[in-house]
Amino acid sequence: MALSKGKKRDPASLETRVFVALLRAAERLSQDAEQLVKEQGLTGTQYNVLRILRGSEPAGLPCKGISDRMISHDRRVVKTRITSEGLDILRKLDAPVQDLHKRQFRNISGEHLKGLAAALEEILQKAPEAT
């Protein structure tokens, strides 16, 4: 829709600007991480599942427990545990992933990172679950 000459677009609300900025930042950051884990033959989702399973050892988790911790949910109900091969892959990726995150956020002060983390955690705690 074209704007009439002399009329300005309404500026986006602060909330809209933050929402769009979060989406764009998440996309950019996840592309870097996807590329890193791809070098080990994994998708981002597979890497996320391995990390969740490592944290659940030795008991393991039902898939519902895994899906509760993931962004995109898996509805299967099968008890899942990480293998030694999965643990080896994670050990190889731990330092490179940590280094990637340090590079990605190197231009943001520790104080700003803490504030951003707190704000995002607050959003997640108060936001209704997607169904």
C-alpha positions in Angstrom: 0.0 0.0 0.0 1.6 3.3 -1.1 1.6 6.2 1.3 0.3 9.6 0.2 2.9 12.3 -0.2 3.6 14.1 3.0 2.1 11.3 5.2 4.5 9.4 7.5 4.0 5.8 8.5 3.1 5.4 12.2 6.2 4.3 14.0 6.1 0.8 15.4 5.4 0.5 19.1 8.4 -0.2 21.3 7.0 -3.7 21.9 6.7 -4.3 18.2 10.3 -3.1 17.6 11.6 -5.3 20.4 9.6 -8.3 19.1 10.9 -7.9 15.6 14.5 -7.3 16.9 14.3 -10.5 18.9 13.2 -12.5 15.9 15.9 -11.1 13.7 18.6 -11.6 16.4 17.5 -15.1 17.1 17.6 -16.0 13.4 21.0 -14.5 12.9 22.4 -16.2 16.1 20.9 -19.6 15.3 22.3 -19.6 11.7 25.8 -19.4 13.2 25.0 -22.2 15.7 23.4 -24.4 13.0 26.5 -24.1 10.9 28.7 -25.1 13.8 26.8 -28.2 14.8 26.4 -29.1 11.1 30.1 -29.8 11.1 29.4 -32.7 13.4 26.6 -34.0 11.2 23.8 -32.6 13.5 20.9 -30.3 13.1 20.2 -27.7 15.7 17.3 -29.7 17.0 19.4 -32.8 17.3 22.1 -30.9 19.2 19.4 -29.4 21.5 18.1 -32.9 22.3 21.6 -34.2 23.1 22.1 -31.4 25.5 18.8 -32.0 27.2 19.5 -35.8 27.5 23.0 -35.1 28.9 21.4 -33.0 31.6 18.9 -35.8 32.5 21.4 -38.5 33.1 21.4 -41.1 34.4 17.6 -41.4 34.6 16.8 -40.3 31.1 13.6 -38.5 30.1 10.3 -39.4 28.3 10.0 -37.5 25.0 7.4 -35.3 26.7 10.1 -34.3 29.1 12.3 -33.5 26.2 9.6 -31.6 24.3 8.9 -29.5 27.4 12.4 -28.2 27.2 12.5 -27.6 23.5 11.2 -24.7 21.4 9.5 -27.0 18.9 7.7 -29.9 20.6 7.8 -33.6 19.8 4.6 -35.4 20.8 6.0 -39.0 21.0 6.1 -40.9 24.3 9.3 -42.9 24.4 11.9 -42.9 27.2 15.1 -41.6 25.8 18.6 -41.6 27.1 21.8 -40.3 25.6 24.4 -42.7 24.3 28.2 -42.5 24.8 28.5 -41.4 21.2 26.1 -38.6 21.9 28.1 -37.5 24.9 31.3 -37.6 22.8 29.7 -35.3 20.2 28.7 -32.9 22.9 32.2 -32.9 24.4 33.6 -32.0 21.0 31.0 -29.2 20.6 31.1 -27.7 24.1 34.1 -25.4 23.7 33.3 -24.3 20.0 29.7 -23.5 20.9 30.8 -21.5 24.0 33.4 -19.7 21.8 30.7 -18.9 19.2 28.5 -17.4 21.9 31.3 -15.3 23.2 32.0 -14.0 19.7 28.3 -13.3 19.0 27.9 -11.2 22.2 31.4 -9.7 22.4 30.2 -6.2 21.8 27.6 -6.2 24.6 28.6 -5.4 28.1 28.2 -8.0 30.8 25.7 -5.7 32.5 23.6 -5.4 29.4 23.7 -9.2 28.8 22.5 -9.8 32.4 19.6 -7.4 31.8 18.7 -9.0 28.5 18.8 -12.5 30.0 16.6 -11.3 32.9 14.1 -9.7 30.6 13.9 -12.7 28.3 13.5 -15.1 31.3 10.7 -12.8 32.6 8.9 -12.9 29.2 9.2 -16.7 29.2 7.9 -17.1 32.7 4.9 -14.9 32.2 4.0 -15.8 28.6 1.2 -18.3 28.1 2.3 -21.7 26.7 1.7 -22.2 23.0 -0.6 -25.1 22.3 
